[in-house]
Amino acid sequence: MRKLLIFALAGFVAQLIDGSLGMGFGASSSSILLTFGITPAIVSATVHFSEIATTAASGTSHLKFKNVHKPTMIKLAVPGAIAAFLGAAFLTHIKGDNIKPFIATFLLLMGFYILYQFLFKRNHPSEGHKVGKINSFLIIPQGLIAGILDSIGGGGWGPVNTPLLLSSKKLEPRYAIGTVSASEFFVTISASLSFIIFLGVSQINWGLVIALSVGGMIAAPISAFLVRILPVNVLAVCVGGLIIFTNSNALLQYLVSNAALANTIKGIIVFLFVILILYVVNRNRSFKRTKNKKKVEV
């Protein structure tokens, strides 16, 4: 029962971040499940089954708040769903112990990629853009790549799609986040169907699925509202730090045999992310002061 409550809390936090950033539920949830020794195929299946409820709730919430650009959602959802189905089928035919370090490495890189996008590439995350036409020749391959990475890694749809849509400057941040969140529902359904066919229903831990789903559904409408008022780069540092810490811990088990050295490395990682959070908060305050000063001068 205690473990189920922990996973429900994990689902709540993961969806709160995911709905606000347009990314994070799969990567953070998968990272936590992997630390409990669950095999990658079961982890991805558990996360995707739980995401059926959370992505439905999140997508509905974003539609209600008018955060979704529907043409882009369709262009992402169709190729993403096809790729997710194939990726899930591939994952079920690989031994868990053989692929677990690679999944942890992939998720670790996702954590660094999130930090890169929100710390260095986008200096002012609250700055908006007009809605423009999205190039189908770019968005369809993007959906294919994100879909297969998401099903194999247990997360990746948001970290791949959201930064790319934001960097295109064709959509306002709230549209990019809402569109990715809404399209993820179709990718999740496709991956889950593949897991049922190739893995089997009996292999799924339905207790974990329900726990993650309940926590995520509670957080979904809250996150859809918070995306309008909170600085997303602060949340990005938090989710990036969670993903990097949990997967570094998993990789250290393979790479470092000395417990003292492993604990020292983990302590350094925590310290660095505390510094990063303080830096981002201070940068946001400086940006607001500069912006307010310019308004006064005008």
C-alpha positions in Angstrom: 0.0 0.0 0.0 2.8 2.4 0.8 4.4 1.8 -2.6 1.1 2.5 -4.3 0.8 5.8 -2.5 4.4 6.7 -3.5 3.6 6.0 -7.1 0.3 8.0 -6.9 2.3 10.9 -5.6 4.9 10.4 -8.3 2.0 10.4 -10.9 0.7 13.7 -9.4 4.0 15.5 -9.5 4.9 14.1 -13.0 1.6 15.2 -14.5 1.8 18.6 -12.8 5.1 19.1 -14.5 4.1 17.5 -17.8 0.9 19.6 -18.1 2.9 22.8 -17.4 5.9 22.0 -19.5 4.4 19.8 -22.2 6.9 17.1 -21.2 8.1 15.1 -18.2 5.4 12.5 -17.2 6.8 9.6 -19.1 10.5 10.4 -18.5 10.1 11.1 -14.8 7.7 8.2 -14.1 9.9 5.7 -16.0 12.9 6.9 -14.2 11.2 6.2 -10.8 9.9 2.8 -11.9 13.3 1.7 -13.2 14.9 2.5 -9.8 12.6 -0.2 -8.3 14.1 -2.8 -10.6 11.2 -3.1 -13.0 12.1 -4.3 -16.5 12.0 -1.6 -19.3 9.1 -3.3 -21.2 7.0 -3.4 -18.1 8.0 0.1 -17.2 7.0 1.5 -20.6 3.8 -0.5 -20.6 2.8 0.7 -17.1 3.6 4.3 -17.9 1.6 4.2 -21.2 -1.4 2.5 -19.7 -1.5 5.1 -16.9 -1.1 7.8 -19.5 -4.3 6.8 -21.2 -6.1 8.5 -18.4 -3.7 11.3 -17.7 -3.3 12.3 -21.3 -7.0 12.2 -21.8 -7.5 14.5 -18.8 -4.6 16.7 -19.8 -5.7 17.0 -23.5 -9.3 17.8 -22.5 -8.1 20.4 -20.0 -5.9 22.1 -22.6 -8.8 22.0 -25.1 -11.1 23.6 -22.6 -8.5 26.4 -21.9 -8.0 26.7 -25.7 -4.3 25.8 -25.6 -4.4 23.4 -28.6 -3.6 24.1 -32.3 -5.7 21.3 -33.9 -4.0 21.1 -37.4 -0.6 20.6 -35.7 -2.0 18.1 -33.3 -3.2 15.9 -36.1 0.1 16.1 -38.0 1.9 15.0 -34.8 -0.6 12.4 -33.6 -0.9 10.2 -36.7 2.8 9.4 -37.4 3.5 9.4 -33.7 0.9 6.7 -33.1 2.2 4.5 -35.9 5.8 4.8 -34.6 4.8 4.2 -31.0 3.0 0.9 -32.0 6.2 -0.4 -33.7 8.5 0.8 -30.9 6.5 -1.0 -28.2 6.5 -4.2 -30.3 10.3 -4.0 -30.6 10.8 -3.4 -26.9 8.8 -6.5 -25.9 11.2 -8.7 -27.8 14.4 -7.5 -26.0 15.6 -8.8 -22.6 15.2 -6.2 -19.9 18.6 -6.6 -18.3 20.3 -6.0 -21.6 18.5 -2.8 -22.5 18.0 -1.2 -19.0 21.4 0.7 -19.0 20.6 2.0 -22.5 17.1 3.2 -21.4 18.6 4.9 -18.4 21.2 6.6 -20.6 18.4 7.7 -23.0 16.4 9.2 -20.1 19.5 10.8 -18.7 20.1 12.5 -22.1 16.4 13.6 -22.1 17.1 15.3 -18.7 20.1 17.2 -20.1 18.1 18.1 -23.3 15.3 19.6 -21.2 17.9 21.7 -19.3 19.5 22.8 -22.5 16.3 23.9 -24.1 15.0 25.9 -21.1 18.2 27.2 -19.6 20.3 28.2 -22.6 18.2 28.1 -25.8 15.2 30.0 -24.6 16.2 32.9 -22.5 12.7 34.2 -21.9 10.2 31.3 -21.7 7.3 33.5 -21.2 7.8 35.4 -24.4 5.1 34.5 -26.9 4.9 34.0 -30.7 2.1 34.3 -33.2 0.4 31.2 -34.5 2.0 30.4 -37.9 1.8 27.6 -40.5 3.7 24.4 -39.5 5.6 22.7 -42.3 4.3 19.1 -42.7 7.6 17.9 -44.1 9.2 18.7 -40.8 6.4 17.9 -38.3 5.6 14.4 -39.7 9.2 13.0 -39.3 9.3 14.7 -35.9 6.2 12.8 -34.8 7.7 9.5 -36.1 11.0 9.9 -34.2 9.3 11.1 -31.0 6.7 8.3 -31.1 9.3 5.5 -31.4 11.6 7.1 -28.7 8.6 7.5 -26.4 7.5 3.8 -26.6 11.0 2.4 -26.2 12.2 4.8 -23.5 8.9 5.1 -21.6 9.0 8.8 -22.2 10.2 11.2 -24.9 7.1 12.5 -26.7 7.1 15.8 -24.8 10.9 16.4 -24.5 11.3 15.9 -28.3 8.2 17.7 -29.6 7.7 20.6 -27.2 11.2 22.2 -27.6 11.1 21.8 -31.3 7.7 23.5 -31.6 8.8 26.3 -29.3 12.1 26.9 -31.2 10.2 27.0 -34.6 8.5 30.3 -33.3 5.3 29.3 -35.1 3.2 28.7 -32.0 2.8 30.6 -28.7 4.3 28.6 -25.8 0.8 27.7 -24.5 -0.2 26.4 -27.9 2.9 24.3 -28.2 2.5 22.8 -24.8 -1.2 22.2 -25.2 -0.9 20.7 -28.7 1.8 18.2 -27.6 -0.2 17.2 -24.5 -3.3 16.6 -26.5 -1.6 14.7 -29.3 0.1 12.4 -26.8 -3.2 10.7 -26.0 -3.3 9.1 -29.4 0.3 8.0 -29.1 -0.4 6.5 -25.7 -3.4 4.5 -27.0 -1.3 3.1 -29.9 1.6 2.1 -27.7 -0.7 0.5 -25.1 -2.5 -1.5 -27.8 0.9 -2.8 -29.0 1.9 -3.8 -25.4 -1.4 -5.7 -25.0 -0.8 -7.6 -28.3 2.9 -8.4 -27.8 3.4 -8.4 -24.0 0.1 -9.6 -22.7 -2.3 -8.2 -20.1 -1.1 -10.5 -17.3 2.4 -8.9 -17.4 1.1 -5.5 -16.4 1.1 -4.4 -12.8 -2.4 -2.8 -12.7 -1.9 -1.5 -9.2 0.9 0.7 -10.4 -1.1 1.7 -13.4 -4.1 2.8 -11.3 -1.8 4.7 -8.8 0.0 6.7 -11.5 -3.3 7.4 -13.3 -5.1 8.7 -10.2 -2.3 10.9 -9.2 -1.9 12.2 -12.8 -5.7 12.9 -13.3 -5.8 14.9 -10.1 -2.9 17.1 -11.3 -4.0 17.5 -15.0 -6.5 20.4 -14.7 -4.2 22.1 -12.2 -1.3 22.0 -14.6 -3.4 23.3 -17.5 -4.1 26.4 -15.5 -0.6 26.8 -14.1 0.9 26.8 -17.6 -0.6 30.3 -18.0 0.9 31.8 -14.9 4.1 30.0 -13.9 7.6 30.4 -15.4 8.2 27.1 -17.2 12.0 27.3 -17.0 11.9 26.9 -13.2 9.7 23.8 -13.6 12.0 22.5 -16.4 15.0 22.6 -14.1 13.1 20.6 -11.5 12.0 17.9 -13.9 15.4 17.9 -15.6 17.0 17.4 -12.2 14.7 14.6 -11.2 15.3 12.7 -14.4 19.1 13.2 -14.3 19.3 12.2 -10.6 17.2 9.0 -10.8 18.9 7.8 -14.0 22.4 8.7 -12.8 21.6 6.6 -9.8 20.6 3.7 -12.0 23.8 4.0 -14.1 26.1 4.3 -11.1 25.0 0.8 -10.1 26.6 -0.4 -13.3 29.6 1.9 -13.5 30.7 2.5 -9.8 31.2 -0.3 -7.3 32.4 2.0 -4.5 29.4 3.1 -2.4 31.1 6.2 -1.0 32.1 7.4 -4.4 28.6 6.8 -5.8 27.0 8.8 -2.9 29.5 11.6 -3.4 28.5 11.9 -7.1 24.8 11.9 -6.2 25.5 14.6 -3.6 27.3 16.8 -6.2 24.3 16.3 -8.6 21.8 17.5 -6.0 24.0 20.5 -5.1 24.4 21.6 -8.7 20.6 21.5 -9.2 19.9 23.5 -6.1 22.3 26.1 -7.6 20.6 25.9 -11.0 17.1 26.5 -9.4 18.4 29.6 -7.5 20.0 30.9 -10.7 16.8 30.5 -12.8 14.6 32.1 -10.1 17.0 35.0 -9.9 17.1 35.3 -13.7 13.4 35.4 -13.9 13.3 38.2 -11.3 15.9 40.2 -13.2 13.9 39.8 -16.5 10.7 41.0 -14.8 12.5 44.0 -13.3 13.9 44.9 -16.7 10.6 44.5 -18.4 8.8 46.6 -15.8 11.5 49.3 -16.0 11.0 49.5 -19.8 7.3 49.9 -19.3 7.8 52.8 -16.8 10.2 54.5 -19.2 7.7 54.2 -22.1 
